[in-house]
Amino acid sequence: MKYIVLGLGNFGKSLAIRLTELGHEVIGVDNRMTKVEQLKEKVTHTVCMDSTDIDAVSALPLKDAHAVIVAIGEDEGASLLTTALLKQLRVKRIIGRVVSDLQKTVLEAMDIDEYIMPEEESAARLAMRLDNIDIVDSFKISDKYSIIETKVPTKYAGMTLRDANLTNKFKVIVLTTIKSTEELENGKIKVGKEATGIAQSDTVLAEDDILVLFGELKDVNRLIQKGE
């Protein structure tokens, strides 16, 4: 897949490098030549440009990108202006970086419903989520094991955990399931998530549920691939 990372500070740099290591084509963009020079051997492509310049941004292959990540953190004004330009250019998937409550409010007003808080989400976690669209989130416990949120594979929708037998088939443990919730707040529908408690053998897997799994990433990927 192809990704564009705008802003190559600590977070953006880590994200661009990790996505490149995972085999994706990445364009890393920053307005500081020193940052661009540092990464030219570690990221697929690097470009020195001003992301608040609409002509410069328009020259990027935005239509080919699976996502454009605005990783600018130290300059909130530049981050918001860059995001606004991407909306104007009809980029299909924009992921914004949030460093303050005000910035989050402005992004929500722009209808940017996908954003990251680097203090809460590491570049490695976001890279894993972008690497596999079925993985919602992940948290690394050790070099070998992670807790991973993934969509319920279609094959197992409507089955109980006993019938799905995921632990024996894939060497993963189902910790819980999460259901989407909707509530009206200030005239807008706010989508949230709610855990259903500790998973039991008679827990029924619904198509729109999220599975919270403990195991190795390779085994989770095997579950996803065989459950499609």
C-alpha positions as CSV (number, residue, x, y, z in Angstrom):
1,M,0.0,0.0,0.0
2,K,1.0,3.6,-0.4
3,Y,1.1,6.2,2.4
4,I,2.1,9.8,2.6
5,V,3.4,11.1,6.0
6,L,3.4,14.9,6.4
7,G,5.8,16.0,9.2
8,L,8.9,14.1,10.0
9,G,9.4,14.9,13.7
10,N,9.9,12.0,16.2
11,F,6.4,10.5,15.6
12,G,6.2,11.0,11.8
13,K,9.8,9.7,11.4
14,S,9.1,6.6,13.4
15,L,5.9,5.9,11.5
16,A,7.4,6.5,8.0
17,I,10.3,4.1,8.8
18,R,8.1,1.4,10.3
19,L,5.7,1.5,7.4
20,T,8.6,1.2,4.9
21,E,10.0,-1.7,6.9
22,L,6.6,-3.4,6.6
23,G,6.9,-3.3,2.8
24,H,4.7,-0.3,2.0
25,E,5.6,2.6,-0.3
26,V,5.9,5.7,1.8
27,I,6.5,9.4,0.9
28,G,7.8,11.3,3.9
29,V,7.4,15.1,3.7
30,D,8.9,17.9,5.8
31,N,9.8,21.5,5.3
32,R,13.2,21.0,6.9
33,M,15.9,19.7,4.6
34,T,17.8,18.2,7.5
35,K,14.9,15.9,8.4
36,V,14.5,14.9,4.8
37,E,18.2,14.2,4.4
38,Q,18.3,12.0,7.5
39,L,15.6,9.7,6.2
40,K,16.3,9.4,2.5
41,E,17.9,6.0,3.0
42,K,15.3,4.7,5.4
43,V,12.0,5.8,3.7
44,T,10.9,4.9,0.2
45,H,10.7,8.6,-0.9
46,T,11.4,11.8,0.9
47,V,10.4,15.3,-0.2
48,C,11.2,18.7,1.2
49,M,8.2,21.0,0.8
50,D,5.8,23.3,2.6
51,S,2.6,21.2,3.3
52,T,0.6,24.5,3.7
53,D,1.2,25.4,0.1
54,I,-1.7,24.0,-2.0
55,D,0.3,23.9,-5.2
56,A,3.0,21.9,-3.6
57,V,0.6,19.5,-1.9
58,S,-1.3,19.1,-5.2
59,A,1.8,17.7,-6.8
60,L,1.9,14.7,-4.4
61,P,0.2,11.5,-5.6
62,L,-2.7,12.0,-3.3
63,K,-5.2,9.9,-5.3
64,D,-2.9,6.9,-5.2
65,A,-2.4,7.1,-1.4
66,H,-4.3,4.7,0.8
67,A,-4.0,7.3,3.6
68,V,-2.3,10.6,4.2
69,I,-1.1,11.1,7.8
70,V,-0.7,14.6,9.1
71,A,2.0,14.0,11.7
72,I,2.9,17.7,12.3
73,G,2.9,18.2,16.0
74,E,4.9,21.3,17.1
75,D,3.0,23.8,14.8
76,E,-0.8,23.4,15.4
77,G,-1.6,26.1,12.8
78,A,0.4,24.4,10.1
79,S,-1.2,21.0,11.0
80,L,-4.7,22.4,10.8
81,L,-4.1,24.3,7.5
82,T,-2.5,21.2,6.0
83,T,-5.5,19.1,7.0
84,A,-7.9,21.7,5.5
85,L,-6.0,21.6,2.2
86,L,-6.2,17.8,2.1
87,K,-10.0,18.1,2.6
88,Q,-10.2,20.6,-0.1
89,L,-8.3,18.3,-2.4
90,R,-10.7,15.5,-1.6
91,V,-8.2,13.1,-0.1
92,K,-10.1,9.9,0.6
93,R,-8.5,9.0,4.0
94,I,-6.9,11.6,6.2
95,I,-5.5,10.7,9.7
96,G,-4.8,13.8,11.8
97,R,-2.4,14.2,14.7
98,V,-4.0,15.8,17.8
99,V,-1.9,17.6,20.5
100,S,-4.6,19.6,22.2
101,D,-8.3,19.5,22.9
102,L,-8.9,22.6,20.7
103,Q,-7.2,20.9,17.8
104,K,-9.3,17.8,18.3
105,T,-12.5,20.0,18.2
106,V,-11.4,21.7,15.0
107,L,-10.6,18.3,13.3
108,E,-14.1,17.0,14.3
109,A,-15.6,20.2,12.9
110,M,-13.8,19.4,9.6
111,D,-15.4,15.9,9.7
112,I,-12.0,14.2,10.3
113,D,-13.1,11.2,12.4
114,E,-9.7,9.4,12.3
115,Y,-7.0,11.0,14.4
116,I,-4.1,10.0,16.6
117,M,-2.8,11.1,19.9
118,P,0.9,10.2,19.9
119,E,1.1,10.3,23.7
120,E,-1.5,7.5,23.7
121,E,-0.7,5.7,20.4
122,S,2.8,4.8,19.4
123,A,4.0,5.0,15.8
124,A,4.4,1.2,15.9
125,R,0.8,0.7,16.9
126,L,-0.5,3.0,14.1
127,A,1.8,1.3,11.6
128,M,0.4,-2.1,12.5
129,R,-3.2,-0.8,12.1
130,L,-2.3,0.6,8.7
131,D,-0.5,-2.6,7.6
132,N,-3.7,-4.7,8.2
133,I,-7.1,-3.0,7.7
134,D,-8.7,-5.7,9.8
135,I,-6.6,-4.8,12.9
136,V,-8.3,-2.0,14.8
137,D,-5.7,-1.5,17.4
138,S,-2.8,-3.3,19.1
139,F,-0.7,-3.2,22.2
140,K,2.7,-5.0,22.4
141,I,3.1,-7.0,25.7
142,S,6.5,-8.4,24.8
143,D,8.7,-9.1,21.8
144,K,6.5,-12.1,21.1
145,Y,3.0,-11.4,22.3
146,S,0.4,-8.6,21.8
147,I,-3.1,-7.7,22.7
148,I,-4.9,-7.0,19.4
149,E,-8.3,-5.7,18.5
150,T,-9.6,-7.0,15.2
151,K,-13.0,-7.2,13.4
152,V,-14.9,-10.4,13.8
153,P,-14.1,-12.4,10.6
154,T,-17.2,-13.0,8.4
155,K,-16.8,-16.7,8.7
156,Y,-17.4,-16.7,12.4
157,A,-20.3,-14.2,12.6
158,G,-23.2,-15.7,14.5
159,M,-21.1,-18.5,16.1
160,T,-20.4,-18.9,19.8
161,L,-16.8,-18.9,20.9
162,R,-17.2,-22.6,21.7
163,D,-18.2,-23.4,18.1
164,A,-15.6,-21.0,16.6
165,N,-12.9,-22.8,18.6
166,L,-10.4,-20.0,17.9
167,T,-7.9,-20.9,20.7
168,N,-7.4,-24.4,19.5
169,K,-7.3,-23.5,15.8
170,F,-5.1,-20.4,16.0
171,K,-3.4,-20.4,19.4
172,V,-5.1,-17.1,20.4
173,I,-7.1,-16.3,23.5
174,V,-10.3,-14.2,23.2
175,L,-10.3,-11.8,26.1
176,T,-13.5,-9.9,25.3
177,T,-15.7,-8.6,22.5
178,I,-16.5,-4.9,21.9
179,K,-19.7,-3.5,20.5
180,S,-20.2,-0.1,18.8
181,T,-22.4,2.3,20.5
182,E,-24.1,5.5,19.2
183,E,-25.4,8.4,21.2
184,L,-26.7,11.9,20.3
185,E,-24.4,14.6,21.7
186,N,-24.9,18.3,20.8
187,G,-27.0,17.4,17.8
188,K,-24.3,15.0,16.5
189,I,-24.2,11.2,16.6
190,K,-21.2,10.2,18.6
191,V,-19.9,6.7,18.0
192,G,-18.2,4.9,20.9
193,K,-17.1,1.4,22.0
194,E,-18.3,-0.8,24.9
195,A,-16.7,-4.0,26.1
196,T,-19.1,-6.9,26.8
197,G,-17.2,-8.3,29.8
198,I,-14.9,-11.4,30.0
199,A,-15.5,-13.7,27.0
200,Q,-17.3,-17.0,27.8
201,S,-17.7,-20.1,25.7
202,D,-21.3,-19.1,25.0
203,T,-20.4,-15.6,23.9
204,V,-21.9,-15.0,20.4
205,L,-19.8,-13.3,17.8
206,A,-21.7,-10.6,15.9
207,E,-20.5,-9.4,12.5
208,D,-19.9,-5.8,13.6
209,D,-18.2,-6.8,16.9
210,I,-14.5,-6.3,17.6
211,L,-12.5,-9.2,19.0
212,V,-9.9,-8.5,21.7
213,L,-7.2,-11.2,21.3
214,F,-4.1,-12.2,23.1
215,G,-1.4,-14.0,21.1
216,E,1.2,-13.7,18.4
217,L,0.6,-11.4,15.4
218,K,1.3,-14.2,12.9
219,D,-1.5,-16.3,14.5
220,V,-3.9,-13.3,14.5
221,N,-3.1,-12.7,10.8
222,R,-3.8,-16.4,10.1
223,L,-7.2,-16.1,11.8
224,I,-8.1,-13.1,9.8
225,Q,-7.0,-14.6,6.4
226,K,-8.9,-17.9,7.1
227,G,-11.9,-16.2,8.4
228,E,-12.7,-14.0,5.4
